[in-house]
Amino acid sequence: MNHALDLSAISPEASMATLSSTLIHWAREYYTLDAPTVCDNKYDATFNELKALEELHPEFINPNSPTQRIGGDRLEGFVQIRHKTPMLSLNNVYTDQEQEDFFTKAGLNIYSHIIAEPKLDGLAVSLYYVNRKLAYAATRGDGQTGEDVTHNIKTIHSIPVELDDSAPAILEVRGEVVMKKHIFSKLNAKAQASGGEFRTFANCRNAAAGTLRQLDSQKAAKRPLDFYAYAIAECSSELPDTHSGRLGFITTLGFPVHTAVQRITPAGLGKYSDAIYARRESMNEEIDGVVFKIDSIAHQERLGFVSRAPKWAIARKFPADEKETTLEIVDWQVGASGILTPVARLSPVHVGGVTISNSTLHNLNEIRRLDLAIGDRVVVSRAADVIPKVTSVLSRPLDRQTISAPTECPSCGSTVVQDSGHVAYRCTGGTRCPAQAVALIKRFARRDLMDIDGLGEKLVEQLYEANFIQKPSDLYYLCFSAVAELPGMGEKSALKLKKGIEASRETTLDKVLAAQNIREVGRSACRELTKHFDNDLHAIFAATQEQLLDVELFGPVMAELAYNAFREPSFQQEIARLRYAGVVWPEKSTKAAAEGDSLEGQVWVLTGTFTSMTRSEAETKLAAKGCRVASSVSKNVTTLCAGAKAGSKLAKAEKIGVPVVDEDYLLSVIGE
């Protein structure tokens, strides 16, 4: 097939239109259909030819041209955009009976129509057009506010940047951004061949999310994404009175709608679910269920919404994907507290779009419950299509090998003990154990503790192996010119790490204490500790066990372990080194800040994700108001604050009657 384009005899405007149209067609073949008909060199040559003509004749540039889809300078950060109409989540059902109950309650009869579509595992986005031009694109975020990702959305070839004259002047289209399986496989293969230069992704959704949140659109363009429209949120012209009609209208404007979308009756719900489930593995997009929406817009408007979900649509989630494999060996990983966790090494198996070769076994009790041994044929599933888990044993060969806890630490050789009354086994090597030391530094840098941007797990291991750091406080004494010389680093990465470490110097005392990983004393306990002693570090270090027992959440074991930790010279030296390095925290009275505050004595639970701050930051601000933040829902909880994607905690709170508030209410309470 001859792909040469002879444009010498036609005008520049017509030449540019032909080149642009050709490139769009080739891009669709390559990115969407995975069936390219030209080589990369031919595409690049045509791209450069169009670019040269555009420089000579900018008045004829097509806004949808591939040359116009990649932005210029790297952004410094993401701007928040408040959705004009909230982007709601869907409630989930898991059984035929739950599905039937939902539509019976919605008032459907056998003649009603329903729109059925695959539940794509990607990111929901809103595309807002003004005067037929893409004004902005935003992620869903918490449903009320999302992030401006316009610069990266423009790199997606299936999204029009400008609509034709027949389109409404104002239009908001919503849909799902996905990374197709074949693209995901190519990127991961390239990353694995790069020797660590590029990162690998766990699944298509993570890859799509990481790409859409790139600050540099030129990098985003190298990870091709796709888009499928599923709704219109706003339109300046009259729309059809059915959901199916509106989807048809969207396609006439150039937006893709997934080919598996169908209009069915209630009798066809099960058949559609079964058909999509059967096709799941062969589809080029990751899916985790199907979505059913009442077709009549009038019926939708009568039903309205409940909490954060419509009453006229439901997501039917598929059961966790399961595959059969062999348990080859069990390794024991050592955590920051010295706890040994058994990890199953499995014969690689493809489960839910991801190749699984490892799975945590939690502890010996779980191994005994499953009656699991090395050599067994096992069933592996991915809970919520994310976490791999060994769920059962299919067969047990005669030569199977019993799994036992090691008597010596696999990292440092220290004695392994099982504390009285505990299931877990623990290495006694402390920070002399390399595995514990590295895990402690990783924990220290976590977002909910010291929040050190630019310090990933691989870099922690690299810095430790290079003998640049041996304990967390060493991070504040790094020589960054030496760090820049490490393989894969360079000046930019070293500068990013330096900025992250500098930013972490301003923190709170409870985070500093929690980052030391005192046995049994978690983040919430450290928050209560600093609140009780009014942010007075000297008073905390001097407290007796009896005084520590007066702290909320502290029992005899926790009080004893904290008392002993505070008297360890190494613990005190680590805190002193942090302070000397410039790590500071507010020393004003937390009691005074909370005095007269209506949150004193209240117990809150936070669930889901928030856009204005992290959950950790919200917990700190609530604690400063005199409120205790719990980790689970009970009748003692006075308020549950639900962010985006709130799950089982929200359901339990509603069931037992705990008042539920949203992020806006939280902001009003903490005074922001």
C-alpha positions in Angstrom: 0.0 0.0 0.0 1.4 3.4 -1.0 1.1 6.0 1.8 3.0 8.8 -0.1 1.1 12.0 0.0 1.6 14.2 -3.1 0.3 17.6 -2.1 2.4 19.8 -4.5 -0.6 20.7 -6.6 -3.0 21.9 -4.0 -3.2 25.0 -1.7 -1.4 25.2 1.7 -4.8 25.2 3.4 -6.0 22.1 1.6 -2.5 20.4 2.1 -2.7 21.1 5.9 -6.2 19.7 6.1 -5.2 16.6 4.2 -2.1 16.0 6.4 -4.0 16.7 9.6 -6.8 14.3 8.6 -4.3 11.6 7.6 -2.4 11.9 10.9 -5.6 11.7 12.9 -6.5 8.6 11.0 -3.1 7.0 11.5 -3.1 7.9 15.2 -6.5 6.2 15.6 -5.1 3.1 13.9 -2.1 3.0 16.2 -3.5 4.1 19.5 -7.1 2.9 19.4 -7.3 0.0 17.0 -3.7 -1.3 17.7 -3.5 -1.9 13.9 -1.0 0.6 12.4 -0.8 0.7 8.6 2.3 3.0 8.5 5.7 2.8 10.3 6.8 5.3 12.9 9.2 7.0 10.5 6.4 7.7 8.0 4.2 9.1 10.7 7.0 11.3 12.1 7.9 12.6 8.6 4.3 13.5 7.9 3.9 15.1 11.4 7.0 17.3 10.7 5.7 18.2 7.2 2.5 19.5 8.7 4.3 21.3 11.5 6.4 23.1 9.0 3.3 24.2 7.0 1.6 25.4 10.2 4.6 27.6 11.0 4.3 29.2 7.5 0.5 29.4 7.6 -0.8 29.6 11.2 -4.2 31.0 10.0 -5.0 27.5 8.6 -4.2 25.4 11.7 -6.7 22.8 12.6 -7.2 22.9 16.4 -7.7 19.1 16.4 -4.4 18.5 14.6 -2.0 16.1 16.4 0.6 18.9 16.3 -1.6 21.0 18.6 -2.2 18.4 21.3 1.1 18.7 23.3 1.5 21.7 25.5 4.6 23.8 26.2 6.2 24.3 29.6 5.8 21.9 32.4 3.2 22.9 35.0 4.2 23.8 38.5 1.1 22.2 40.0 -2.6 21.4 39.5 -5.3 24.0 39.7 -8.6 23.0 41.4 -11.8 23.3 39.5 -15.2 23.2 41.1 -17.8 21.2 39.1 -20.9 23.1 38.1 -22.9 19.9 38.6 -21.4 17.3 41.1 -19.8 14.3 39.6 -21.4 11.5 41.6 -20.4 8.0 42.4 -22.6 4.9 41.8 -23.9 2.6 44.4 -22.8 -1.1 43.9 -24.7 -4.3 43.9 -23.2 -7.8 43.8 -26.1 -10.2 43.4 -29.1 -10.7 41.1 -31.4 -10.1 44.0 -29.8 -6.8 44.9 -30.0 -5.8 41.3 -33.7 -6.8 41.0 -34.5 -5.0 44.3 -32.9 -1.8 43.0 -34.9 -1.6 39.8 -38.2 -2.7 41.6 -37.7 0.2 44.0 -37.0 2.5 41.1 -40.4 1.7 39.7 -39.5 -0.1 36.4 -41.8 -2.4 34.6 -41.1 -5.1 32.0 -41.5 -2.5 29.2 -39.0 0.0 30.6 -35.7 0.6 28.9 -32.3 0.6 30.5 -28.9 1.6 29.1 -26.3 -1.1 29.9 -22.6 -0.4 29.6 -19.3 -1.9 30.7 -17.9 -0.4 33.9 -14.5 0.8 32.6 -11.7 0.8 35.2 -10.3 4.3 34.5 -10.7 7.8 35.7 -13.9 9.9 35.4 -13.3 13.3 33.8 -15.4 16.3 32.7 -14.8 18.1 29.4 -16.2 21.6 29.3 -16.6 23.4 26.0 -17.3 27.1 25.5 -18.0 28.4 22.0 -17.3 24.9 20.8 -13.7 25.0 22.1 -12.4 22.9 25.0 -12.2 25.4 27.9 -11.0 22.9 30.5 -11.0 19.3 31.6 -11.2 18.2 35.2 -10.9 15.0 37.1 -13.8 13.9 39.3 -11.9 14.5 42.6 -14.3 14.3 45.5 -17.3 14.9 43.2 -17.5 18.6 44.0 -14.0 19.7 43.1 -11.4 18.1 40.7 -8.0 18.9 39.2 -7.5 20.8 35.9 -5.9 18.3 33.6 -6.6 20.1 30.3 -3.0 20.0 29.2 -2.9 16.2 29.3 -6.5 15.7 28.0 -5.4 17.4 24.8 -2.9 14.6 24.2 -5.8 12.1 23.9 -6.6 11.6 20.2 -10.1 10.5 20.8 -11.1 13.8 22.4 -11.9 16.7 20.1 -10.2 20.0 21.1 -12.7 22.0 19.0 -16.2 21.0 17.8 -17.8 21.8 14.5 -20.3 24.6 13.9 -23.3 22.3 14.5 -22.3 21.7 18.1 -23.9 23.6 21.0 -22.0 26.7 22.2 -21.9 25.4 25.8 -21.4 21.7 26.4 -20.1 19.5 29.2 -19.4 15.9 28.4 -18.4 13.3 31.0 -16.7 10.1 30.4 -13.9 7.7 31.4 -10.2 8.0 30.6 -8.6 4.6 30.2 -5.3 3.0 29.2 -5.9 0.1 26.8 -4.3 -3.3 27.7 -2.0 -3.4 24.7 -0.6 0.0 25.5 -0.2 -0.9 29.1 1.7 -4.1 28.1 4.0 -2.1 25.8 4.8 0.5 28.4 5.6 -2.1 31.1 7.8 -4.1 28.7 9.7 -0.9 27.8 10.1 -0.1 31.5 11.4 -3.5 32.4 13.9 -3.3 29.6 15.1 0.1 30.7 16.9 -1.2 33.8 15.0 1.1 36.2 14.9 4.3 34.1 11.1 4.0 33.7 8.7 2.8 36.3 6.3 -0.1 35.8 2.6 0.2 36.6 0.5 -2.2 38.7 -2.5 -2.1 36.4 -4.1 0.0 33.6 -6.0 2.2 36.0 -2.8 3.2 37.9 -1.1 3.9 34.6 -4.0 6.1 33.4 -4.1 8.0 36.7 -0.3 8.5 36.7 -0.4 9.7 33.1 -3.3 12.1 33.6 -1.6 13.6 36.6 1.7 14.3 34.8 2.7 18.0 35.1 4.5 17.6 31.7 2.2 17.0 28.8 5.1 15.8 26.6 5.6 12.9 29.0 1.9 12.2 29.1 1.8 12.1 25.3 4.2 9.2 25.4 1.7 7.1 27.4 -1.4 7.0 25.0 -4.8 7.2 26.7 -8.3 6.8 25.4 -11.7 8.3 26.3 -15.3 7.0 26.2 -18.1 9.4 26.8 -21.1 8.3 28.9 -23.1 11.5 29.8 -23.9 15.1 29.1 -23.9 17.3 32.2 -24.7 20.6 30.6 -25.8 21.8 27.2 -27.0 25.1 25.8 -29.3 23.5 23.3 -32.2 21.2 23.6 -31.3 17.5 24.2 -33.1 14.2 23.5 -35.4 13.0 26.3 -33.6 9.6 26.7 -30.1 8.7 27.8 -29.7 6.6 24.7 -30.7 9.6 22.5 -28.1 11.8 24.2 -25.4 9.2 23.7 -26.3 9.1 20.0 -26.1 12.9 20.0 -22.6 12.8 21.6 -21.3 10.5 18.8 -22.4 12.9 16.1 -20.2 15.5 17.7 -17.1 13.3 17.5 -17.0 11.8 21.0 -16.5 8.0 21.2 -19.1 5.9 23.1 -18.0 2.3 23.9 -19.2 -0.2 21.4 -20.6 -2.5 24.1 -23.2 0.0 25.3 -26.7 -1.4 24.7 -30.4 -0.4 25.2 -32.2 -3.3 27.0 -35.2 -4.1 29.1 -35.2 -5.5 32.7 -35.4 -9.0 31.3 -32.0 -8.6 29.7 -30.0 -7.5 32.7 -28.6 -10.9 33.5 -27.9 -11.8 29.9 -26.0 -8.5 29.4 -23.9 -9.0 32.6 -23.1 -12.6 31.7 -22.1 -11.6 28.2 -19.7 -8.8 29.3 -18.2 -11.0 32.0 -17.6 -13.7 29.4 -15.8 -11.1 27.2 -13.9 -9.5 30.0 -10.5 -11.1 29.3 -10.7 -10.5 25.5 -11.7 -6.8 25.8 -8.9 -4.2 25.3 -10.0 -2.2 28.4 -10.0 -3.3 32.0 -13.5 -3.5 33.4 -14.7 -4.5 36.9 -18.5 -4.7 36.3 -21.3 -3.3 34.3 -23.4 -0.1 34.8 -27.2 0.1 34.3 -29.0 3.4 33.9 -32.7 4.1 33.4 -33.1 5.4 29.9 -35.9 7.9 30.4 -34.6 11.3 31.5 -38.0 12.2 33.0 -37.8 9.0 35.1 -34.3 9.9 36.2 -35.4 13.4 37.3 -38.3 12.0 39.3 -36.1 9.6 41.2 -33.3 12.1 41.9 -30.4 11.2 44.1 -29.5 9.8 47.5 -26.4 10.9 49.4 -23.7 10.8 46.7 -25.3 8.5 44.1 -28.2 8.7 41.7 -31.3 6.5 42.4 -31.6 5.8 38.6 -28.3 4.0 38.1 -26.4 1.2 39.6 -23.0 -0.6 39.2 -23.1 -4.4 39.2 -19.6 -5.4 40.3 -18.1 -8.6 39.0 -16.8 -11.2 41.4 -13.0 -11.1 42.0 -11.1 -12.8 39.2 -9.7 -16.1 40.2 -6.9 -18.3 38.7 -5.1 -21.4 39.6 -1.3 -21.5 40.2 1.4 -23.2 42.3 2.9 -22.1 45.6 6.6 -22.4 44.8 8.2 -21.0 48.0 7.5 -18.7 51.0 9.8 -15.8 51.8 9.6 -13.9 55.1 9.7 -10.1 54.8 10.8 -7.9 57.8 8.9 -4.7 58.5 9.8 -1.5 60.4 8.8 -3.0 63.7 10.7 -6.3 63.0 7.5 -8.2 62.3 8.0 -11.1 59.9 5.3 -11.5 57.2 5.1 -14.6 55.1 4.9 -13.8 51.3 3.9 -16.5 48.8 6.0 -16.7 45.7 3.8 -18.1 43.0 4.1 -19.4 39.5 3.2 -16.3 37.5 -0.4 -16.2 36.6 -2.5 -13.5 34.8 -5.4 -12.4 37.1 -7.7 -9.5 36.3 -5.3 -7.9 33.8 -2.2 -8.2 36.0 0.5 -10.9 36.2 0.6 -12.1 39.8 3.7 -13.8 41.2 3.5 -12.7 44.9 0.8 -12.6 47.6 0.9 -11.9 51.3 -0.1 -14.8 53.6 -0.4 -12.4 56.6 0.8 -14.8 59.3 1.1 -18.5 60.3 -2.5 -18.6 61.6 -3.7 -17.8 58.0 -1.3 -20.5 56.6 -2.7 -23.0 59.1 -6.3 -22.0 58.4 -5.8 -22.7 54.7 -3.7 -25.9 55.5 -1.2 -24.5 53.0 2.2 -25.9 52.2 4.9 -25.4 49.5 4.0 -27.2 46.3 0.3 -26.9 46.7 -2.0 -25.9 43.8 -3.8 -22.8 45.0 -6.5 -20.4 43.9 -5.5 -16.7 43.7 -7.9 -13.8 43.4 -7.6 -10.1 43.4 -9.8 -8.5 46.0 -11.6 -5.5 44.5 -9.4 -6.2 41.4 -6.4 -4.8 43.4 -5.0 -6.9 46.1 -3.8 -10.5 45.3 -4.8 -13.1 47.8 -4.5 -16.9 48.1 -8.1 -18.0 48.8 -8.0 -21.8 48.8 -6.0 -24.9 48.1 -7.0 -27.1 45.1 -4.7 -30.0 45.6 -1.9 -31.1 48.0 0.9 -33.2 46.5 2.6 -35.9 48.5 5.9 -34.1 48.6 4.5 -30.8 49.9 6.7 -29.0 52.4 5.4 -27.6 55.7 5.8 -23.8 56.2 7.4 -22.8 59.5 8.5 -19.5 60.9 12.3 -19.0 60.7 14.3 -19.0 64.0 16.8 -16.4 62.6 16.0 -13.2 60.8 16.5 -13.6 57.1 18.0 -10.1 56.9 20.4 -9.9 59.8 20.5 -13.3 61.5 19.2 -12.1 64.8 17.0 -14.3 66.9 13.3 -14.4 65.9 10.8 -14.5 68.8 7.0 -14.7 69.2 5.8 -12.4 72.0 3.4 -13.8 74.4 -0.2 -13.4 73.3 0.8 -12.4 69.7 0.4 -14.2 66.4 3.3 -12.5 64.7 7.0 -13.4 64.9 9.5 -10.6 65.4 13.2 -10.0 64.7 15.1 -8.8 67.7 17.8 -7.0 65.7 16.2 -3.6 65.9 17.8 -1.0 63.6 20.9 -3.1 63.3 18.8 -5.2 61.0 19.1 -3.8 57.4 15.5 -4.7 56.6 14.1 -3.0 59.7 16.3 0.1 59.1 15.2 0.5 55.5 11.5 -0.2 56.4 11.7 2.4 59.2 13.1 5.1 56.8 10.3 4.3 54.3 7.7 4.6 57.0 9.2 7.8 58.3 8.9 9.4 54.8 5.2 8.4 54.4 2.7 11.0 53.3 0.7 10.7 56.6 3.9 11.1 58.7 6.9 13.3 57.6 5.6 13.5 54.0 8.9 13.7 52.1 8.2 14.3 48.4 10.7 12.7 46.0 11.7 9.9 48.3 10.4 6.7 46.8 11.0 3.3 48.2 13.6 2.4 45.6 15.6 5.6 46.4 15.5 4.7 50.1 17.0 1.3 49.3 19.6 3.0 47.0 20.6 5.6 49.6 20.9 2.9 52.3 23.0 0.6 50.1 25.3 3.5 49.2 25.7 4.1 53.0 24.3 7.6 52.7 21.6 6.9 55.3 21.3 4.4 58.1 18.5 6.0 60.1 15.7 8.5 59.4 17.5 11.6 60.8 20.4 11.0 58.3 18.0 12.3 55.5 18.5 15.8 56.9 22.3 15.6 56.6 22.5 14.3 53.1 25.1 15.7 50.6 22.9 16.3 47.6 25.7 16.7 45.1 26.7 13.2 46.0 23.1 12.0 45.7 23.0 13.5 42.2 25.9 11.2 41.2 23.9 8.0 42.1 22.8 5.8 39.2 19.5 7.1 37.8 19.4 10.3 39.8 21.0 13.5 38.4 20.7 17.1 39.5 16.9 17.4 38.9 16.0 14.4 41.0 18.4 15.3 43.7 16.9 18.9 43.8 13.4 17.5 44.0 14.5 15.3 47.0 16.2 18.3 48.6 13.0 20.4 48.3 10.9 17.5 49.7 13.2 17.1 52.7 13.3 20.9 53.4 9.5 21.1 53.2 9.2 18.2 55.8 11.1 20.2 58.4 7.9 22.0 59.4 5.6 19.3 60.9 3.8 18.4 64.1 5.1 16.7 67.2 2.6 13.8 67.0 3.9 13.0 63.4 7.5 13.1 64.6 6.8 10.6 67.4 4.6 8.4 65.2 7.4 8.3 62.6 9.7 6.7 65.2 7.5 3.6 65.1 7.2 2.9 68.8 5.8 -0.6 69.1 2.0 -0.7 69.6 1.8 3.2 69.7 0.3 4.3 66.4 -0.6 7.6 64.8 -3.8 8.2 66.8 -2.2 7.3 70.1 0.7 9.8 69.4 -1.9 12.4 68.6 -3.6 11.8 71.9 -0.3 11.8 73.7 0.8 15.2 72.4 -2.7 16.6 73.1 -2.6 15.3 76.7 0.8 16.7 77.4 0.1 20.0 75.6 2.8 19.5 72.9 5.5 19.5 75.7 8.2 17.0 74.6 10.0 17.2 77.9 6.9 16.4 79.8 6.3 13.4 77.5 9.8 12.1 78.0 9.5 12.6 81.8 6.1 10.9 82.2 5.7 7.9 84.4 3.8 4.8 83.3 0.9 5.8 85.6 0.8 9.3 83.9 0.9 7.7 80.4 -2.1 5.5 81.4 -4.1 8.7 81.8 -3.7 9.4 78.1 -6.7 8.5 75.9 -6.3 5.2 74.0 -3.3 4.1 76.2 -3.5 0.8 78.1 -0.9 -0.9 80.3 1.0 -2.5 77.3 1.1 0.7 75.3 2.1 2.8 78.4 5.0 0.4 79.2 6.3 0.2 75.6 6.1 4.0 75.2 7.7 4.6 78.7 10.6 2.3 77.7 11.0 3.8 74.3 11.3 7.4 75.7 14.1 6.3 77.9 16.2 4.6 75.2 19.3 6.7 74.5 19.0 6.0 70.8 15.4 7.3 70.7 16.4 10.5 72.5 19.4 10.9 70.2 17.3 10.5 67.1 14.8 13.2 68.2 17.8 15.5 69.1 19.3 15.0 65.7 16.0 15.9 64.0 15.7 19.1 66.1 19.3 20.0 65.4 18.7 19.5 61.7 15.9 22.1 61.8 12.8 19.9 62.2 10.3 22.0 64.1 6.7 21.8 65.3 4.2 24.2 66.9 4.8 24.5 70.6 1.7 26.6 71.4 -0.8 25.1 73.7 -3.1 22.7 71.9 -5.4 22.9 75.0 -5.7 26.6 74.6 -6.5 26.2 70.9 -9.3 23.8 71.8 -10.6 25.7 74.8 -14.3 26.6 74.4 -14.4 24.7 71.1 -17.5 22.7 70.3 -15.4 19.8 69.1 -14.0 19.1 72.5 -15.2 15.6 73.5 -16.3 14.7 70.0 -15.2 11.5 68.1 -14.9 11.7 64.3 -14.0 9.2 61.7 -12.7 10.2 58.3 -13.2 8.1 55.2 -12.7 8.4 51.5 -10.4 11.0 49.8 -10.4 14.8 50.2 -9.3 17.4 47.7 -8.5 20.4 50.0 -6.1 18.4 52.2 -5.0 14.9 53.0 -6.8 12.8 55.6 -3.7 13.1 57.8 -3.8 16.9 57.6 -7.5 16.8 58.4 -6.9 14.6 61.4 -4.3 17.0 62.7 -6.6 20.0 62.3 -9.4 18.2 64.1 -7.2 17.2 66.9 -6.1 20.8 67.4 -9.8 21.6 67.9 -10.0 19.1 70.8 -11.6 16.3 68.7 -10.5 12.7 68.9 -10.2 11.0 65.5 -11.0 7.3 65.5 -10.1 4.7 62.8 -13.3 2.7 62.8 -17.1 3.3 63.1 -18.9 2.5 66.3 -21.8 3.9 68.4 -19.2 6.1 70.2 -18.5 8.0 67.0 -20.2 11.4 66.9 -19.5 12.3 63.3 -18.3 10.6 60.1 -16.9 12.8 57.4 -17.1 11.2 54.0 -14.9 12.2 51.1 -14.9 10.7 47.6 -15.1 6.9 47.2 -16.2 6.4 50.8 -16.9 2.7 51.3 -17.9 0.4 54.1 -17.4 2.9 56.9 -20.0 5.2 55.3 -22.4 2.3 54.9 -21.9 1.3 58.5 -22.3 4.9 59.8 -25.6 5.2 57.9 -26.8 1.8 59.2 -26.2 2.6 62.9 -27.3 6.3 62.7 -24.0 8.1 63.0 -24.3 11.6 61.5 -22.6 12.0 58.1 -21.0 15.2 56.8 -19.0 16.2 53.7 -15.7 17.9 53.1 -17.3 21.4 52.9 -18.7 20.9 56.5 -15.3 19.7 57.6 -13.7 22.9 56.2 -16.2 25.1 58.0 -15.6 23.3 61.3 -11.8 23.7 61.2 -12.1 27.3 60.0 -10.8 27.1 56.4 
